[in-house]
């Protein structure tokens, strides 16, 4: 076995934190160090590795090329080490923990009651939401950069690498302002005659409605495309646009925004809101604890 360099693990933790957030101040806070201690540790690391590692530019610590190369091996190694140490002992909710969840604005909104409950109950728990930039961030789940993904699907699915919990199923409704030019119940011809708002969380050009229309060889006119479910209905007042969106959120905002809603005049499949995590972390005490809390709160079972 080749000899490992005699390097303090705490210096590698500092390197990883500084590489990820680009700030000595934030790194010091994250590692519970004074800024002075953090700066001295960085000096030791620079001397030990013979490279500046980070250059200060506009109050940001930018990584050198050597640091970029080092990060490719150090960051995954630290994540594996951390995961292994966590799995070696039971989860203690009284300690400080960070849970990272990727979500869209809507799926994060759906999680809100549970997250509020969790934070009130466990004071040291830190929930970190990050933007879900793809439907399922499988690689980030495997690497441990994400703990969970809160996403949705329109059909039953199976993955060899991902475990999932089916949370709830909901329908889509078509929404318009109360002063909309079409005062009657929407028929398909009227549905196609007016411009639409497309909700596209991952910048896609077609949504589930467009796929349903394509099956009957029809298409609609998209006037506005947005990744944000929560913002989309605010565009409807005083417009002739139509919006097909999750019924659960539409019922929350239709009164305040003076909107009317009805089922779309074509067959659009329901969506299932789901939680995903990687199968390699099936026995991770943190994931097991979170899912247990979630299922107890919602009276659900794993699927």
Rosetta blueprint (number, residue, H / E / L):
1 X L
2 X L
3 X L
4 X L
5 X L
6 X L
7 X L
8 X L
9 X H
10 X H
11 X H
12 X H
13 X H
14 X H
15 X H
16 X H
17 X H
18 X H
19 X H
20 X H
21 X H
22 X L
23 X L
24 X H
25 X H
26 X H
27 X H
28 X H
29 X H
30 X H
31 X L
32 X L
33 X L
34 X L
35 X H
36 X H
37 X H
38 X H
39 X H
40 X H
41 X H
42 X H
43 X H
44 X H
45 X H
46 X H
47 X H
48 X H
49 X H
50 X L
51 X L
52 X L
53 X L
54 X E
55 X E
56 X E
57 X E
58 X L
59 X L
60 X E
61 X E
62 X E
63 X E
64 X L
65 X H
66 X H
67 X H
68 X H
69 X H
70 X H
71 X H
72 X H
73 X H
74 X H
75 X H
76 X H
77 X H
78 X H
79 X H
80 X H
81 X H
82 X H
83 X H
84 X H
85 X H
86 X H
87 X H
88 X L
89 X L
90 X L
91 X L
92 X L
93 X L
94 X L
95 X L
96 X L
97 X E
98 X E
99 X E
100 X E
101 X E
102 X E
103 X E
104 X L
105 X H
106 X H
107 X H
108 X H
109 X H
110 X H
111 X H
112 X H
113 X H
114 X H
115 X H
116 X H
117 X H
118 X H
119 X H
120 X H
121 X H
122 X L
123 X L
124 X L
125 X E
126 X E
127 X E
128 X E
129 X E
130 X E
131 X E
132 X L
133 X L
134 X L
135 X L
136 X L
137 X L
138 X H
139 X H
140 X H
141 X H
142 X H
143 X H
144 X L
145 X L
146 X L
147 X L
148 X E
149 X E
150 X E
151 X E
152 X E
153 X E
154 X L
155 X L
156 X L
157 X L
158 X L
159 X L
160 X L
161 X L
162 X E
163 X E
164 X E
165 X E
166 X E
167 X E
168 X E
169 X E
170 X E
171 X L
172 X E
173 X E
174 X E
175 X E
176 X E
177 X E
178 X L
179 X L
180 X L
181 X L
182 X L
183 X L
184 X L
185 X L
186 X L
187 X L
188 X H
189 X H
190 X H
191 X H
192 X H
193 X H
194 X L
195 X L
196 X E
197 X E
198 X E
199 X E
200 X L
201 X L
202 X L
203 X L
204 X L
205 X L
206 X L
207 X L
208 X H
209 X H
210 X H
211 X H
212 X H
213 X H
214 X H
215 X H
216 X L
217 X L
218 X L
219 X L
220 X L
221 X L
222 X E
223 X E
224 X E
225 X E
226 X E
227 X L
228 X L
229 X H
230 X H
231 X H
232 X H
233 X H
234 X H
235 X H
236 X L
237 X L
238 X L
239 X L
240 X L
241 X L
242 X E
243 X E
244 X E
245 X E
246 X E
247 X H
248 X H
249 X H
250 X H
251 X H
252 X H
253 X H
254 X L
255 X L
256 X L
257 X L
258 X L
259 X E
260 X E
261 X E
262 X E
263 X L
264 X L
265 X L
266 X L
267 X L
268 X L
269 X L
270 X L
271 X E
272 X E
273 X E
274 X E
275 X E
276 X E
277 X E
278 X E
279 X H
280 X H
281 X H
282 X L
283 X L
284 X L
285 X H
286 X H
287 X H
288 X H
289 X H
290 X H
291 X H
292 X H
293 X H
294 X H
295 X H
296 X H
297 X H
298 X H
299 X L
300 X L
301 X L
302 X L
303 X L
